[in-house]
Amino acid sequence: MKVKILLLSAAMGGSQLVFAAPPPVDPAMLELADQSRCLVCHDVEVKVRGPAWRDVAKRYRGKPEVEEVLVEKVYKGGGGVWGDDYMSSNKRAGMDNIRILVKWILTLPES
Ligand code: HEC
């Protein structure tokens, strides 16, 4: 009986978390973003120096043609879209990793 009650409260706590928290984020992608030094300036949920990645996904939803433009921009650096700040070049992350990250960022659902 005790066990059942414990399980029930764990399940309730769990479901509360699921409803309150934003949609889960692939930890492997966060790891790659961390290794690529993106997280110095970015977060999925909130603006840091760069825009929140969920906002980036929202802005370009339904515009798959921007993918390559964004890959180039992240690689070379650039500004003028989200405010006065400028994204420095991320060449060290490598084009392949940047492409994987941009594809993933563009699929992030709204929270
Ligand atoms: C030095 C800080 C910094 C780093 C490091 C950085 N960014 Fe950015 N990022 C920015 C800023 C600032 C902007 C907004 C630029 C603008 O307004 O056009 C931005 C914008 C973006 C955008 C949207 C571009 C647009 O035109 O809408 C994407 C996508 C992005 N960053 C991805 C990445 C990825 C992936 C990495 C890691 C490989 C990364 N950023 C690393 C600062 C950074």
Backbone and ligand atoms as CSV (ligand in chain L), in Angstrom:
chain,resi,resn,atom,element,x,y,z
A,1,MET,N,N,0.837,-1.213,0.000
A,1,MET,CA,C,0.000,0.000,0.000
A,1,MET,C,C,0.864,1.252,0.000
A,2,LYS,N,N,1.810,1.258,0.931
A,2,LYS,CA,C,2.732,2.403,1.000
A,2,LYS,C,C,3.410,2.645,-0.360
A,3,VAL,N,N,3.837,1.537,-0.950
A,3,VAL,CA,C,4.546,1.631,-2.231
A,3,VAL,C,C,3.651,2.289,-3.280
A,4,LYS,N,N,2.392,1.849,-3.276
A,4,LYS,CA,C,1.453,2.398,-4.267
A,4,LYS,C,C,1.316,3.908,-4.120
A,5,ILE,N,N,1.198,4.357,-2.873
A,5,ILE,CA,C,1.018,5.797,-2.643
A,5,ILE,C,C,2.247,6.564,-3.113
A,6,LEU,N,N,3.397,5.994,-2.785
A,6,LEU,CA,C,4.636,6.648,-3.220
A,6,LEU,C,C,4.688,6.773,-4.732
A,7,LEU,N,N,4.347,5.688,-5.394
A,7,LEU,CA,C,4.382,5.692,-6.858
A,7,LEU,C,C,3.424,6.739,-7.412
A,8,LEU,N,N,2.237,6.801,-6.791
A,8,LEU,CA,C,1.231,7.739,-7.258
A,8,LEU,C,C,1.743,9.177,-7.130
A,9,SER,N,N,2.347,9.497,-5.982
A,9,SER,CA,C,2.797,10.883,-5.811
A,9,SER,C,C,3.966,11.183,-6.748
A,10,ALA,N,N,4.791,10.181,-6.995
A,10,ALA,CA,C,5.894,10.392,-7.936
A,10,ALA,C,C,5.321,10.674,-9.329
A,11,ALA,N,N,4.297,9.917,-9.684
A,11,ALA,CA,C,3.693,10.102,-11.004
A,11,ALA,C,C,3.065,11.489,-11.102
A,12,MET,N,N,2.410,11.932,-10.025
A,12,MET,CA,C,1.773,13.249,-10.060
A,12,MET,C,C,2.818,14.357,-10.151
A,13,GLY,N,N,3.874,14.194,-9.340
A,13,GLY,CA,C,4.959,15.183,-9.387
A,13,GLY,C,C,5.539,15.238,-10.787
A,14,GLY,N,N,5.717,14.058,-11.347
A,14,GLY,CA,C,6.296,13.976,-12.683
A,14,GLY,C,C,5.446,14.681,-13.711
A,15,SER,N,N,4.145,14.428,-13.661
A,15,SER,CA,C,3.300,15.016,-14.698
A,15,SER,C,C,3.222,16.534,-14.532
A,16,GLN,N,N,3.266,16.983,-13.279
A,16,GLN,CA,C,3.268,18.439,-13.054
A,16,GLN,C,C,4.471,19.080,-13.730
A,17,LEU,N,N,5.609,18.411,-13.541
A,17,LEU,CA,C,6.833,18.914,-14.153
A,17,LEU,C,C,6.688,19.001,-15.661
A,18,VAL,N,N,6.131,17.949,-16.245
A,18,VAL,CA,C,5.999,17.891,-17.691
A,18,VAL,C,C,5.134,19.059,-18.178
A,19,PHE,N,N,4.066,19.370,-17.421
A,19,PHE,CA,C,3.182,20.441,-17.883
A,19,PHE,C,C,3.790,21.824,-17.671
A,20,ALA,N,N,4.570,21.971,-16.583
A,20,ALA,CA,C,5.091,23.300,-16.262
A,20,ALA,C,C,6.316,23.641,-17.105
A,21,ALA,N,N,7.100,22.627,-17.453
A,21,ALA,CA,C,8.369,22.887,-18.123
A,21,ALA,C,C,8.166,23.040,-19.627
A,22,PRO,N,N,9.037,23.786,-20.276
A,22,PRO,CA,C,8.987,23.858,-21.738
A,22,PRO,C,C,9.284,22.496,-22.359
A,23,PRO,N,N,8.955,22.312,-23.636
A,23,PRO,CA,C,9.211,21.021,-24.272
A,23,PRO,C,C,10.676,20.619,-24.091
A,24,PRO,N,N,10.916,19.336,-23.860
A,24,PRO,CA,C,12.280,18.891,-23.577
A,24,PRO,C,C,13.225,19.139,-24.756
A,25,VAL,N,N,14.486,19.271,-24.414
A,25,VAL,CA,C,15.502,19.576,-25.401
A,25,VAL,C,C,16.468,18.400,-25.484
A,26,ASP,N,N,16.846,18.019,-26.672
A,26,ASP,CA,C,17.758,16.902,-26.889
A,26,ASP,C,C,19.110,17.188,-26.221
A,27,PRO,N,N,19.463,16.413,-25.180
A,27,PRO,CA,C,20.702,16.693,-24.457
A,27,PRO,C,C,21.955,16.554,-25.332
A,28,ALA,N,N,21.902,15.684,-26.328
A,28,ALA,CA,C,23.066,15.520,-27.212
A,28,ALA,C,C,23.318,16.803,-28.006
A,29,MET,N,N,22.236,17.482,-28.389
A,29,MET,CA,C,22.364,18.731,-29.143
A,29,MET,C,C,22.904,19.844,-28.241
A,30,LEU,N,N,22.435,19.867,-26.994
A,30,LEU,CA,C,22.950,20.869,-26.056
A,30,LEU,C,C,24.440,20.671,-25.828
A,31,GLU,N,N,24.822,19.399,-25.747
A,31,GLU,CA,C,26.232,19.058,-25.554
A,31,GLU,C,C,27.067,19.568,-26.741
A,32,LEU,N,N,26.549,19.334,-27.937
A,32,LEU,CA,C,27.249,19.801,-29.143
A,32,LEU,C,C,27.332,21.334,-29.156
A,33,ALA,N,N,26.243,21.978,-28.762
A,33,ALA,CA,C,26.232,23.446,-28.714
A,33,ALA,C,C,27.240,23.952,-27.687
A,34,ASP,N,N,27.350,23.227,-26.593
A,34,ASP,CA,C,28.301,23.598,-25.552
A,34,ASP,C,C,29.724,23.458,-26.084
A,35,GLN,N,N,30.006,22.317,-26.689
A,35,GLN,CA,C,31.346,22.080,-27.246
A,35,GLN,C,C,31.674,23.085,-28.346
A,36,SER,N,N,30.646,23.549,-29.051
A,36,SER,CA,C,30.859,24.491,-30.154
A,36,SER,C,C,30.901,25.936,-29.663
A,37,ARG,N,N,30.843,26.120,-28.355
A,37,ARG,CA,C,30.940,27.439,-27.706
A,37,ARG,C,C,29.754,28.347,-28.005
A,38,CYS,N,N,28.649,27.781,-28.438
A,38,CYS,CA,C,27.469,28.608,-28.707
A,38,CYS,C,C,26.837,29.102,-27.404
A,39,LEU,N,N,26.935,28.264,-26.353
A,39,LEU,CA,C,26.178,28.562,-25.138
A,39,LEU,C,C,26.778,29.712,-24.338
A,40,VAL,N,N,27.934,30.195,-24.771
A,40,VAL,CA,C,28.483,31.418,-24.184
A,40,VAL,C,C,27.505,32.570,-24.439
A,41,CYS,N,N,26.873,32.568,-25.597
A,41,CYS,CA,C,25.996,33.676,-25.994
A,41,CYS,C,C,24.536,33.262,-26.197
A,42,HIS,N,N,24.230,31.985,-26.153
A,42,HIS,CA,C,22.867,31.543,-26.438
A,42,HIS,C,C,22.326,30.612,-25.372
A,43,ASP,N,N,20.986,30.613,-25.283
A,43,ASP,CA,C,20.254,29.652,-24.482
A,43,ASP,C,C,19.026,29.287,-25.306
A,44,VAL,N,N,18.487,28.082,-25.072
A,44,VAL,CA,C,17.295,27.689,-25.824
A,44,VAL,C,C,16.111,28.578,-25.437
A,45,GLU,N,N,15.981,28.863,-24.148
A,45,GLU,CA,C,14.757,29.509,-23.648
A,45,GLU,C,C,14.840,31.029,-23.550
A,46,VAL,N,N,16.007,31.562,-23.223
A,46,VAL,CA,C,16.079,33.002,-22.946
A,46,VAL,C,C,17.162,33.684,-23.785
A,47,LYS,N,N,16.977,34.969,-24.003
A,47,LYS,CA,C,17.985,35.746,-24.711
A,47,LYS,C,C,19.210,35.901,-23.811
A,48,VAL,N,N,20.370,35.692,-24.349
A,48,VAL,CA,C,21.592,35.984,-23.594
A,48,VAL,C,C,22.226,37.164,-24.349
A,49,ARG,N,N,23.336,36.959,-25.032
A,49,ARG,CA,C,23.781,37.994,-25.978
A,49,ARG,C,C,23.038,37.813,-27.286
A,50,GLY,N,N,22.925,36.555,-27.681
A,50,GLY,CA,C,22.162,36.218,-28.878
A,50,GLY,C,C,20.729,35.856,-28.511
A,51,PRO,N,N,19.852,35.794,-29.503
A,51,PRO,CA,C,18.436,35.488,-29.254
A,51,PRO,C,C,18.239,34.065,-28.719
A,52,ALA,N,N,17.155,33.877,-27.950
A,52,ALA,CA,C,16.765,32.533,-27.504
A,52,ALA,C,C,16.519,31.676,-28.748
A,53,TRP,N,N,16.990,30.465,-28.721
A,53,TRP,CA,C,16.867,29.633,-29.918
A,53,TRP,C,C,15.424,29.271,-30.246
A,54,ARG,N,N,14.545,29.243,-29.208
A,54,ARG,CA,C,13.129,29.015,-29.543
A,54,ARG,C,C,12.563,30.199,-30.341
A,55,ASP,N,N,13.073,31.397,-30.064
A,55,ASP,CA,C,12.613,32.576,-30.814
A,55,ASP,C,C,13.125,32.533,-32.253
A,56,VAL,N,N,14.339,32.023,-32.419
A,56,VAL,CA,C,14.889,31.884,-33.774
A,56,VAL,C,C,13.996,30.918,-34.572
A,57,ALA,N,N,13.654,29.783,-33.945
A,57,ALA,CA,C,12.800,28.790,-34.619
A,57,ALA,C,C,11.460,29.407,-35.005
A,58,LYS,N,N,10.905,30.207,-34.090
A,58,LYS,CA,C,9.605,30.819,-34.318
A,58,LYS,C,C,9.658,31.798,-35.493
A,59,ARG,N,N,10.712,32.597,-35.518
A,59,ARG,CA,C,10.856,33.613,-36.559
A,59,ARG,C,C,10.906,32.990,-37.959
A,60,TYR,N,N,11.575,31.830,-38.059
A,60,TYR,CA,C,11.801,31.259,-39.390
A,60,TYR,C,C,10.910,30.045,-39.673
A,61,ARG,N,N,9.896,29.838,-38.850
A,61,ARG,CA,C,8.996,28.697,-39.037
A,61,ARG,C,C,8.394,28.756,-40.445
A,62,GLY,N,N,8.458,27.620,-41.152
A,62,GLY,CA,C,7.867,27.571,-42.487
A,62,GLY,C,C,8.722,28.239,-43.557
A,63,LYS,N,N,9.985,28.544,-43.233
A,63,LYS,CA,C,10.889,29.148,-44.227
A,63,LYS,C,C,12.173,28.334,-44.324
A,64,PRO,N,N,12.082,27.121,-44.863
A,64,PRO,CA,C,13.258,26.233,-44.899
A,64,PRO,C,C,14.416,26.827,-45.699
A,65,GLU,N,N,14.104,27.773,-46.580
A,65,GLU,CA,C,15.165,28.358,-47.412
A,65,GLU,C,C,16.178,29.168,-46.600
A,66,VAL,N,N,15.835,29.532,-45.361
A,66,VAL,CA,C,16.795,30.328,-44.580
A,66,VAL,C,C,17.915,29.460,-43.986
A,67,GLU,N,N,17.716,28.153,-44.001
A,67,GLU,CA,C,18.671,27.277,-43.304
A,67,GLU,C,C,20.122,27.545,-43.737
A,68,GLU,N,N,20.343,27.535,-45.051
A,68,GLU,CA,C,21.705,27.694,-45.553
A,68,GLU,C,C,22.258,29.092,-45.239
A,69,VAL,N,N,21.388,30.092,-45.302
A,69,VAL,CA,C,21.795,31.454,-44.973
A,69,VAL,C,C,22.254,31.528,-43.512
A,70,LEU,N,N,21.499,30.866,-42.644
A,70,LEU,CA,C,21.842,30.893,-41.222
A,70,LEU,C,C,23.141,30.137,-40.958
A,71,VAL,N,N,23.322,29.009,-41.633
A,71,VAL,CA,C,24.557,28.237,-41.469
A,71,VAL,C,C,25.757,29.129,-41.816
A,72,GLU,N,N,25.665,29.806,-42.959
A,72,GLU,CA,C,26.733,30.722,-43.402
A,72,GLU,C,C,26.963,31.836,-42.386
A,73,LYS,N,N,25.861,32.383,-41.889
A,73,LYS,CA,C,25.971,33.513,-40.963
A,73,LYS,C,C,26.632,33.094,-39.660
A,74,VAL,N,N,26.218,31.928,-39.129
A,74,VAL,CA,C,26.822,31.465,-37.880
A,74,VAL,C,C,28.317,31.205,-38.113
A,75,TYR,N,N,28.641,30.650,-39.253
A,75,TYR,CA,C,30.042,30.336,-39.559
A,75,TYR,C,C,30.892,31.610,-39.650
A,76,LYS,N,N,30.393,32.576,-40.397
A,76,LYS,CA,C,31.187,33.787,-40.646
A,76,LYS,C,C,30.966,34.881,-39.615
A,77,GLY,N,N,29.821,34.838,-38.930
A,77,GLY,CA,C,29.448,35.920,-38.026
A,77,GLY,C,C,28.571,36.917,-38.761
A,78,GLY,N,N,27.851,37.727,-38.001
A,78,GLY,CA,C,26.986,38.715,-38.642
A,78,GLY,C,C,26.040,39.326,-37.636
A,79,GLY,N,N,25.288,40.320,-38.099
A,79,GLY,CA,C,24.367,41.009,-37.191
A,79,GLY,C,C,23.229,41.639,-37.950
A,80,GLY,N,N,22.511,42.520,-37.265
A,80,GLY,CA,C,21.502,43.336,-37.919
A,80,GLY,C,C,20.099,42.771,-37.914
A,81,VAL,N,N,19.897,41.588,-37.353
A,81,VAL,CA,C,18.562,41.000,-37.392
A,81,VAL,C,C,17.843,41.110,-36.039
A,82,TRP,N,N,18.570,40.903,-34.952
A,82,TRP,CA,C,17.930,40.811,-33.640
A,82,TRP,C,C,18.195,42.024,-32.754
A,83,GLY,N,N,18.966,42.963,-33.239
A,83,GLY,CA,C,19.288,44.120,-32.408
A,83,GLY,C,C,20.620,44.666,-32.845
A,84,ASP,N,N,21.290,45.357,-31.929
A,84,ASP,CA,C,22.541,46.019,-32.307
A,84,ASP,C,C,23.763,45.124,-32.151
A,85,ASP,N,N,23.565,43.989,-31.466
A,85,ASP,CA,C,24.731,43.147,-31.184
A,85,ASP,C,C,25.123,42.334,-32.418
A,86,TYR,N,N,26.325,41.816,-32.383
A,86,TYR,CA,C,26.927,41.163,-33.535
A,86,TYR,C,C,27.412,39.784,-33.093
A,87,MET,N,N,27.146,38.760,-33.903
A,87,MET,CA,C,27.669,37.421,-33.601
A,87,MET,C,C,29.026,37.284,-34.269
A,88,SER,N,N,30.027,37.009,-33.443
A,88,SER,CA,C,31.361,36.829,-34.021
A,88,SER,C,C,31.414,35.496,-34.766
A,89,SER,N,N,32.426,35.325,-35.563
A,89,SER,CA,C,32.576,34.107,-36.370
A,89,SER,C,C,32.694,32.862,-35.478
A,90,ASN,N,N,32.120,31.761,-35.934
A,90,ASN,CA,C,32.209,30.499,-35.194
A,90,ASN,C,C,32.930,29.443,-36.026
A,91,LYS,N,N,33.912,29.884,-36.788
A,91,LYS,CA,C,34.616,28.957,-37.682
A,91,LYS,C,C,35.184,27.754,-36.955
A,92,ARG,N,N,35.617,27.976,-35.736
A,92,ARG,CA,C,36.243,26.868,-35.007
A,92,ARG,C,C,35.267,25.718,-34.750
A,93,ALA,N,N,33.971,26.025,-34.699
A,93,ALA,CA,C,32.976,24.959,-34.475
A,93,ALA,C,C,32.893,24.037,-35.695
A,94,GLY,N,N,33.234,24.561,-36.870
A,94,GLY,CA,C,33.204,23.737,-38.085
A,94,GLY,C,C,31.835,23.779,-38.749
A,95,MET,N,N,31.858,23.796,-40.069
A,95,MET,CA,C,30.637,23.882,-40.861
A,95,MET,C,C,29.672,22.727,-40.571
A,96,ASP,N,N,30.189,21.521,-40.412
A,96,ASP,CA,C,29.310,20.351,-40.214
A,96,ASP,C,C,28.525,20.467,-38.912
A,97,ASN,N,N,29.236,20.828,-37.831
A,97,ASN,CA,C,28.547,20.975,-36.549
A,97,ASN,C,C,27.548,22.117,-36.606
A,98,ILE,N,N,27.928,23.193,-37.255
A,98,ILE,CA,C,27.028,24.348,-37.344
A,98,ILE,C,C,25.763,23.957,-38.107
A,99,ARG,N,N,25.922,23.196,-39.179
A,99,ARG,CA,C,24.742,22.776,-39.947
A,99,ARG,C,C,23.815,21.912,-39.088
A,100,ILE,N,N,24.399,20.968,-38.341
A,100,ILE,CA,C,23.592,20.109,-37.459
A,100,ILE,C,C,22.841,20.962,-36.443
A,101,LEU,N,N,23.559,21.941,-35.873
A,101,LEU,CA,C,22.942,22.777,-34.840
A,101,LEU,C,C,21.833,23.661,-35.414
A,102,VAL,N,N,22.083,24.263,-36.568
A,102,VAL,CA,C,21.073,25.147,-37.159
A,102,VAL,C,C,19.817,24.349,-37.521
A,103,LYS,N,N,20.001,23.172,-38.113
A,103,LYS,CA,C,18.840,22.317,-38.442
A,103,LYS,C,C,18.018,22.030,-37.184
A,104,TRP,N,N,18.721,21.721,-36.107
A,104,TRP,CA,C,18.041,21.402,-34.840
A,104,TRP,C,C,17.339,22.639,-34.280
A,105,ILE,N,N,18.038,23.778,-34.277
A,105,ILE,CA,C,17.455,25.014,-33.744
A,105,ILE,C,C,16.140,25.325,-34.478
A,106,LEU,N,N,16.150,25.144,-35.794
A,106,LEU,CA,C,14.963,25.493,-36.587
A,106,LEU,C,C,13.768,24.580,-36.301
A,107,THR,N,N,14.018,23.418,-35.693
A,107,THR,CA,C,12.896,22.509,-35.393
A,107,THR,C,C,12.380,22.672,-33.959
A,108,LEU,N,N,12.983,23.563,-33.175
A,108,LEU,CA,C,12.561,23.682,-31.771
A,108,LEU,C,C,11.114,24.170,-31.681
A,109,PRO,N,N,10.282,23.447,-30.918
A,109,PRO,CA,C,8.897,23.903,-30.772
A,109,PRO,C,C,8.805,25.098,-29.814
A,110,GLU,N,N,7.714,25.819,-29.898
A,110,GLU,CA,C,7.513,26.935,-28.970
A,110,GLU,C,C,7.267,26.408,-27.578
A,111,SER,N,N,7.680,27.161,-26.556
A,111,SER,CA,C,7.424,26.694,-25.190
A,111,SER,C,C,6.094,27.234,-24.706
L,1,HEC,C1,C,29.839,35.921,-29.226
L,1,HEC,C2,C,28.461,35.558,-28.982
L,1,HEC,C3,C,27.843,34.480,-29.865
L,1,HEC,C4,C,28.271,33.194,-30.087
L,1,HEC,C5,C,29.521,32.502,-29.538
L,1,HEC,C6,C,27.271,32.569,-30.934
L,1,HEC,N1,N,26.280,33.465,-31.228
L,1,HEC,FE1,FE,24.685,33.094,-32.401
L,1,HEC,N2,N,24.115,35.055,-32.220
L,1,HEC,C7,C,24.761,36.008,-31.448
L,1,HEC,C8,C,24.120,37.304,-31.658
L,1,HEC,C9,C,24.499,38.614,-30.997
L,1,HEC,C10,C,23.082,37.073,-32.602
L,1,HEC,C11,C,22.123,38.112,-33.213
L,1,HEC,C12,C,22.712,38.572,-34.547
L,1,HEC,C13,C,21.795,39.485,-35.323
L,1,HEC,O1,O,21.097,40.307,-34.723
L,1,HEC,O2,O,21.739,39.344,-36.574
L,1,HEC,C14,C,23.103,35.644,-32.921
L,1,HEC,C15,C,22.215,35.026,-33.804
L,1,HEC,C16,C,22.170,33.661,-34.062
L,1,HEC,C17,C,21.191,33.014,-34.913
L,1,HEC,C18,C,20.071,33.717,-35.673
L,1,HEC,C19,C,20.660,34.477,-36.846
L,1,HEC,C20,C,19.648,35.281,-37.644
L,1,HEC,O3,O,20.061,35.917,-38.638
L,1,HEC,O4,O,18.445,35.286,-37.316
L,1,HEC,C21,C,21.496,31.674,-34.918
L,1,HEC,C22,C,20.761,30.560,-35.664
L,1,HEC,C23,C,22.656,31.498,-34.067
L,1,HEC,N3,N,23.040,32.727,-33.570
L,1,HEC,C24,C,23.252,30.283,-33.813
L,1,HEC,C25,C,24.488,30.146,-33.176
L,1,HEC,C26,C,25.220,28.898,-33.092
L,1,HEC,C27,C,24.748,27.554,-33.657
L,1,HEC,C28,C,26.378,29.157,-32.405
L,1,HEC,C29,C,27.511,28.218,-32.081
L,1,HEC,C30,C,28.173,27.572,-33.214
L,1,HEC,C31,C,26.346,30.587,-32.068
L,1,HEC,N4,N,25.200,31.137,-32.545
L,1,HEC,C32,C,27.340,31.249,-31.355
L,1,HEC,C33,C,25.833,35.802,-30.621
L,1,HEC,C34,C,26.597,34.640,-30.588
